[in-house]
Amino acid sequence: MAGSGGTAGRRLLLNPAIFGLLGDVGGRWVLDAGCGQGYLSRLLAERGASVVGVDASRRLLDHAEALEARRAQGISYRQRDLSRLGDVGGPFDAVVANMVFLDIADWRPALANCVDALGPGGRLVYSLLHPCWVSGASSRWPETGCVELREYLNEYEVPGGPGGGPNSTGRSPRT
Ligand SMILES: C[S@@+](CC[C@H](N)C(=O)[O-])C[C@H]1O[C@@H](n2cnc3c(N)ncnc32)[C@H](O)[C@@H]1O
């Protein structure tokens, strides 16, 4: 992940949208659901939020924790499967899941658990890849000059998608 604000796509597109939707996070409890190596957790903490970051990947959390050890921001990281989240210290004022649900084959319980982690009036902010970039159709746009989407609102299978292997039948939610 390049730079402290994330990759260019995150710095230029996702971060402004996410922070615009979250509003002022100062003094708020925020769950970074699927925090990865914690770039967004750190940005949230810089803005005064109390942050819990959860992710399934031990390796990514090790990296996040190493950065927290180097520059303590009070972020608490936990290894959890969002589909079986359990108590992670909520209720939260906000839950943010940045490019996460599209990576979880069993995304419905993960989404429900994120909603359940919110306190009254809490806010869920999540981002997903636009379907035109995961449909396979996008690979033809240099020839066709456009990206054609046929089943925009339908759930569909991504060959080799979530779960990884070429025979994976994982499903990806559409926006
Ligand atoms: C595309 S990365 C996004 C990471 C981070 N939110 C960011 O924006 O950099 C998706 C993350 O979801 C995590 N993830 C995938 N399935 C998960 C699950 N069932 N429970 C928790 N985290 C999961 C992955 O380990 C990975 O860190």
The ligand as an ORCA input file, in Angstrom:
! r2SCAN-3c Opt
* xyz 0 1
  C      -9.314     -5.154     -0.564
  S      -8.775     -5.376      1.101
  C      -9.211     -3.798      1.819
  C      -8.450     -3.537      3.077
  C      -8.665     -2.160      3.681
  N     -10.042     -1.948      4.067
  C      -8.192     -1.112      2.706
  O      -9.007     -0.346      2.202
  O      -6.988     -1.081      2.436
  C     -10.019     -6.479      1.760
  C      -9.721     -6.859      3.190
  O     -10.785     -7.655      3.669
  C     -10.229     -8.645      4.515
  N     -11.200     -9.739      4.616
  C     -11.609    -10.580      3.646
  N     -12.527    -11.435      4.130
  C     -12.696    -11.122      5.451
  C     -13.512    -11.642      6.480
  N     -14.345    -12.679      6.270
  N     -13.434    -11.093      7.706
  C     -12.586    -10.052      7.939
  N     -11.797     -9.512      6.989
  C     -11.848    -10.044      5.757
  C      -8.934     -9.023      3.829
  O      -8.027     -9.687      4.696
  C      -8.451     -7.657      3.368
  O      -7.648     -7.041      4.327
*
